[in-house]
Structures are given as structure tokens and as C-alpha cells.
Amino acid sequence: MEESYRPDGIPGHIRAKVEPSQKVSPGVFVEVNNHFDFSEEEALGASAVIMRLQEQWEPSIEFSDQVVDQIMSL
């Protein structure tokens, strides 16, 4: 498992995990977690969390696809 800072400057981190697939043999399983940090005040209101998810959903999916493509090209 590898963890790194977010390249977009948003508070949080990105964690990627690569392991043998439990479903496909031979195969690999890739998990990408785009983690966002919120202040306690932001998290209590929930609207900031919902807005961040709405704004970052597509960019997060695209970034995850890029990570998988990089791993598969190795």
C-alpha cells in the first residue's frame, strides 16, 4: 500500500493498494482511495462534504483510472 499527498492541493491524501486478485487468476486487484480531510466544523455541517464529493467525483474517477493504467503498464 502506498500513500501520498494529493496533487490538487486539497487537504487529504491518496492511498493505492495493489494485490493479487481473489476473483481472477492470474489477475491483480487495484484499490485507489481519494481521501479528503475536513475540519470538525466543516464535517458537522455535512454540506461542505457533499459539495466536495460532487465537485471531485469525476476528477477522482479519472485519477483512479490513471493510477490503474500506470500500474498495468509496468
Secondary structure, DSSP 8 states (H G I E B T S, - for coil): -EEEE-TT--SEEEEEEEEE-SSSSS-EEEEEEEEE---HHHHHHSHHHHHHHHHHHHHHHHHHHHHHHHHHT-
